[in-house]
Amino acid sequence: MPRLSLWKDGKRSNDYRFIDRTISEYFQVSGTGILVHKYLGPIDQGPSDNATEPQYTNQSALNIQDLLLLENRDRKYDTAVYNMRGLYQVSDNAFDLTQFGLFLQTGTLFMTFHINDMTEILGRRIMNGDVLELQHLVDYETLDESIPVALKRFFVVSDCTRAAEGYSPTWWPHLWRCKINPLVDSQEYRDILTNLTVSEDDSTPLRDILSSYNKYAEINDAIIEQAEVDTPMSGYDTTPFYHFSSNAETPSYKVQSYIGGDATPPNGLPATQGTSFPMNPAIGDFCLRIDYKPNRLFRFNGTRWVKIEDNVRTNLTTNSTDNLTMRNQFITNDRTFTDIRGNTQPEKQSLHEILKPKADN
């Protein structure tokens, strides 16, 4: 009599099939409905002379759009939606005390699927980049009464592996475990959020309902508006302060600060303005030269015109081309540069543009 063994030398025996059908029935009976938006690969970007952003002849989920940053920023999803069953452990959000400080656990979920049912429906296993729509988390009672439909909940698959609890006594796996995170309105999922509409009667893109972009933009605009009131200009406003000078030959210098000079005389003293110095000045007279860039304030000490300060104080949010400050020269720089070959390019470039490999010749 041969010895009993559930392992059949790499073959999936009848024992495996019996257990697999039982597990599949369990998912069918107690699993929740999941709508899967299948990731097909990056969208074709057309011909490119950049070796790190190749053009693929065939669309595949294995393609990488940006080989330098290893990103798939423009993703293509299947127009068909696949209905599946999944299981996960429902839990409340709780504070995580296992790390330094106090952290609130995020909306990350770990969901399991039946492997054979999954491959039969999708044609492959669920992978990173797939988007899952959890139907049982639809919110029908929203606080915003202007929203015409119930809010759907989308999650993005970020990691997948065989579940440890999914191995049967035959040593074959039956369960596929996925780590999923809430979907956010970003470039990667534009194909889903812009192509799905609110309903059959409403053509509003789903992105306009689910995205928090407009709310964040509204908050940011309000903060900037109040900042303009609280701090309208760079540097410090020293005009209310009196500045002492020992005699007429010694100028009264104001409190100095970075990009805080406004080219106004201290203590509210008058100043002439023009493109040249006045004739026959008296000791202590101020002159603002507007032909300097930025405008420069001088004071006559009896023998020469002494520089007091430059007008570099500027608005903090509106780009001012009058003042050559570090902010205007670098942060909000919108100027262009033309090389000897006549090629024009912006002076300010993003980091991923600078790091692109250039040909030696």
C-alpha positions in Angstrom: 0.0 0.0 0.0 1.5 3.4 -1.0 2.1 6.0 1.7 -0.5 8.7 2.0 0.7 12.2 0.9 -1.2 15.4 0.1 1.8 16.6 -2.0 1.7 15.1 -5.5 5.2 16.0 -6.8 4.2 19.4 -8.2 0.8 18.2 -9.6 -2.5 19.9 -8.5 -4.4 16.9 -7.4 -8.1 16.4 -6.8 -7.5 17.3 -3.1 -6.3 20.7 -4.3 -9.2 21.2 -6.6 -11.7 20.3 -3.9 -10.2 22.7 -1.4 -10.0 25.4 -4.1 -13.7 25.1 -5.0 -14.6 25.3 -1.3 -12.6 28.5 -0.8 -14.1 30.0 -4.0 -17.6 29.3 -2.7 -16.7 31.0 0.6 -15.7 34.1 -1.3 -18.9 34.0 -3.3 -21.0 33.7 -0.2 -19.3 36.1 2.2 -17.1 38.3 0.1 -17.9 42.0 -0.7 -18.4 43.3 -4.2 -15.3 44.9 -5.7 -15.1 46.7 -9.1 -11.6 46.4 -10.6 -10.3 49.1 -13.0 -7.6 47.1 -14.7 -4.2 48.9 -15.3 -3.0 48.5 -18.9 0.2 50.4 -18.8 1.5 53.9 -19.5 -0.2 56.0 -22.2 1.8 56.3 -25.4 3.6 59.6 -25.3 4.6 59.5 -29.0 8.2 59.7 -30.5 10.9 60.9 -28.1 14.6 61.6 -28.4 15.0 61.0 -24.7 16.4 57.5 -24.0 14.8 57.5 -20.5 11.3 58.0 -21.9 11.1 55.4 -24.7 8.1 54.9 -27.0 6.8 51.3 -26.8 5.4 49.5 -29.8 3.0 47.4 -27.7 1.1 48.6 -24.6 1.8 46.5 -21.6 1.5 46.8 -17.8 5.3 45.9 -17.7 6.3 49.1 -19.5 7.9 51.9 -17.6 7.2 55.5 -18.8 10.2 57.2 -17.1 13.2 55.0 -16.7 15.2 57.7 -14.8 12.6 58.4 -12.1 11.0 54.9 -12.5 7.5 56.4 -12.7 4.4 55.8 -14.7 2.8 59.2 -14.4 0.3 58.8 -17.3 -1.6 55.6 -16.8 -4.1 53.9 -19.1 -6.9 51.9 -17.7 -9.2 49.3 -19.3 -12.6 50.8 -20.3 -14.2 47.6 -19.0 -14.9 47.2 -15.3 -14.5 43.7 -13.7 -16.7 42.5 -10.9 -15.0 40.4 -8.2 -15.3 39.4 -4.6 -12.8 40.3 -1.9 -12.4 39.9 1.9 -10.7 42.2 4.4 -10.7 42.8 8.2 -12.9 45.8 9.1 -11.4 47.9 11.9 -11.6 51.4 13.4 -9.0 54.0 12.9 -6.9 54.0 16.1 -3.8 55.7 17.4 -0.6 53.9 16.8 1.5 53.8 20.0 4.2 51.5 18.7 6.3 54.3 17.3 7.9 57.4 18.7 5.2 60.0 19.0 1.5 59.6 18.4 0.4 58.5 14.9 -3.1 57.9 13.5 -3.4 54.9 11.3 -4.2 55.7 7.7 -6.9 54.2 5.6 -4.6 51.4 4.4 -6.4 48.1 4.0 -5.3 44.5 3.3 -7.7 42.7 1.0 -7.5 39.1 -0.1 -8.9 37.5 -3.4 -9.2 34.0 -4.7 -6.4 33.4 -7.1 -8.1 31.2 -9.6 -11.3 33.3 -9.7 -9.1 36.4 -10.1 -7.1 35.1 -13.0 -10.2 33.8 -14.7 -12.0 37.2 -14.5 -9.0 39.6 -15.1 -6.8 37.4 -17.2 -4.0 38.0 -14.7 -3.5 38.6 -11.0 -4.2 42.0 -9.5 -1.1 44.1 -9.6 0.3 47.4 -8.4 -1.6 50.3 -10.1 -4.9 48.6 -10.3 -7.8 50.6 -8.9 -10.5 49.0 -6.8 -13.9 50.5 -6.2 -15.4 49.3 -2.9 -19.1 49.2 -3.4 -20.1 48.7 0.2 -18.3 52.0 1.2 -20.5 54.2 -1.0 -21.6 57.2 1.1 -25.2 58.1 0.5 -25.5 60.6 3.4 -23.0 63.3 2.6 -22.7 66.6 4.4 -22.7 68.6 1.2 -26.2 68.6 -0.1 -25.2 70.1 -3.4 -23.5 66.8 -4.4 -26.0 65.1 -6.8 -24.9 61.5 -6.2 -23.5 59.2 -3.5 -19.7 59.4 -3.0 -17.8 56.4 -4.2 -14.7 55.0 -2.6 -11.7 54.1 -4.7 -8.5 52.4 -3.5 -5.2 51.9 -5.3 -3.2 48.7 -5.1 0.3 49.4 -3.9 1.6 45.9 -3.1 0.6 42.2 -3.7 1.8 38.8 -2.6 0.5 35.3 -1.7 -1.3 35.3 1.6 0.3 33.2 4.3 -3.1 31.9 5.4 -4.0 30.9 1.9 -1.9 27.8 1.7 -3.8 24.5 1.9 -2.5 21.1 3.2 -1.6 20.4 -0.4 1.0 23.2 -0.2 -0.6 25.2 -3.1 -1.6 28.8 -2.5 -5.3 29.9 -3.0 -5.4 33.5 -1.8 -3.9 36.7 -3.2 -3.2 39.5 -0.6 -3.2 43.1 -1.7 -2.3 46.3 0.2 -4.6 49.1 -0.9 -4.6 52.8 -0.2 -7.2 55.5 -0.8 -7.1 57.0 -4.2 -6.1 60.7 -4.5 -6.6 63.1 -7.4 -3.2 62.9 -9.1 -1.9 62.6 -12.6 -1.6 58.8 -12.4 -5.4 58.3 -12.2 -6.6 61.0 -14.5 -7.8 58.4 -17.0 -10.3 57.1 -14.4 -11.5 60.3 -12.7 -12.0 62.3 -15.9 -13.6 59.6 -18.0 -16.1 58.4 -15.3 -19.2 60.7 -15.1 -21.4 61.3 -12.1 -24.4 59.5 -13.6 -26.1 58.7 -16.9 -28.0 62.0 -16.7 -25.1 64.1 -15.5 -21.9 64.4 -17.6 -19.9 66.0 -14.8 -16.6 64.2 -14.4 -16.2 62.2 -11.2 -13.1 64.1 -10.5 -15.1 67.3 -9.8 -17.1 65.5 -7.1 -14.4 63.3 -5.4 -11.4 65.6 -5.7 -10.4 67.9 -2.9 -8.2 70.0 -5.2 -10.7 72.9 -5.4 -11.1 73.0 -1.7 -7.3 73.1 -1.1 -7.0 75.8 -3.7 -9.6 77.8 -2.0 -7.8 77.4 1.4 -4.5 78.4 -0.2 -6.0 81.5 -1.8 -7.5 82.6 1.5 -4.2 82.2 3.3 -2.4 84.2 0.6 -5.0 87.0 0.8 -4.6 87.3 4.5 -0.8 87.1 4.3 -0.9 90.1 1.9 -2.7 92.0 4.7 -0.4 90.8 7.5 2.9 91.0 5.6 2.4 93.0 2.4 6.1 93.6 1.7 9.4 91.9 2.3 11.8 92.9 5.0 10.8 95.2 7.9 8.9 98.5 7.8 11.2 100.9 9.7 9.5 104.2 8.7 7.8 104.7 12.1 11.2 104.6 13.9 13.4 107.6 14.6 17.1 107.1 13.6 19.7 109.1 15.5 22.7 110.8 13.8 25.4 112.6 15.8 25.9 115.5 13.3 25.0 116.7 9.8 27.9 115.0 8.2 27.0 111.6 9.6 24.0 110.0 7.8 21.1 108.5 9.7 21.1 104.8 8.7 17.9 102.8 9.1 17.6 99.3 10.4 18.8 97.0 7.7 17.1 93.7 6.7 17.3 91.3 3.8 15.3 92.8 0.8 13.9 95.4 3.3 15.4 98.5 1.8 12.7 100.9 0.4 15.0 103.8 -0.6 13.2 106.3 1.6 15.1 108.7 3.8 15.1 108.1 7.5 13.0 110.1 9.9 10.7 111.2 7.0 13.2 113.6 5.6 12.6 114.9 2.0 14.5 113.7 -1.0 14.8 114.9 -4.6 14.1 112.4 -7.4 15.5 112.2 -10.9 18.1 110.7 -13.3 20.9 113.1 -12.1 22.0 114.7 -8.9 20.8 118.2 -8.1 23.0 121.3 -8.5 24.4 123.0 -5.4 23.2 120.5 -2.8 23.4 121.1 0.9 25.0 118.8 3.4 22.5 116.1 4.4 20.4 116.3 1.2 18.9 113.1 -0.1 18.5 112.2 -3.8 16.8 109.1 -5.2 18.2 108.1 -8.6 15.5 106.4 -10.6 17.9 105.5 -13.4 19.5 102.8 -11.2 18.0 99.4 -11.2 16.9 99.0 -8.5 16.4 102.6 -7.6 19.2 103.9 -5.3 19.0 106.5 -2.5 22.1 108.8 -2.0 23.0 111.4 0.7 25.3 114.3 0.2 28.0 114.6 2.9 29.7 117.8 1.6 32.1 116.3 -0.8 30.4 113.3 -2.4 27.1 111.5 -2.7 27.1 108.4 -0.4 24.9 105.4 -1.1 22.3 104.9 1.6 20.3 101.9 0.3 18.6 100.3 -2.7 14.9 100.0 -3.2 14.6 96.1 -3.0 11.5 95.9 -0.9 8.9 94.1 -2.9 5.5 92.4 -2.7 5.8 88.8 -1.4 3.4 87.1 -3.7 3.2 89.2 -6.9 6.3 88.9 -9.1 7.9 92.3 -9.5 10.3 92.8 -12.3 11.4 96.2 -11.0 13.5 94.8 -8.1 16.3 92.4 -8.7 15.9 90.4 -5.5 16.9 86.8 -5.0 13.3 85.8 -5.1 12.7 87.4 -8.5 16.0 86.2 -9.9 15.5 82.5 -8.9 12.1 81.5 -7.3 9.7 83.4 -9.6 12.1 83.7 -12.5 10.1 83.6 -15.8 12.9 84.9 -18.1 14.2 83.0 -21.1 17.8 82.4 -22.3 18.9 82.3 -26.0 22.1 80.5 -26.8 24.5 81.2 -29.7 22.6 78.7 -31.9 19.3 80.6 -31.4 17.7 78.0 -29.1 15.5 79.6 -26.5 14.8 77.9 -23.2 13.6 79.1 -19.7 16.2 80.1 -17.2 14.3 78.3 -14.4 14.1 74.6 -15.1 12.6 71.8 -13.0 15.0 69.3 -11.4 13.8 66.4 -13.6 14.5 68.5 -16.6 18.0 69.3 -15.5 18.9 65.7 -14.7 18.0 64.4 -18.2 21.1 62.9 -19.9 22.5 65.0 -22.6 24.5 63.8 -25.6 28.2 64.5 -25.4 28.3 65.7 -29.0 
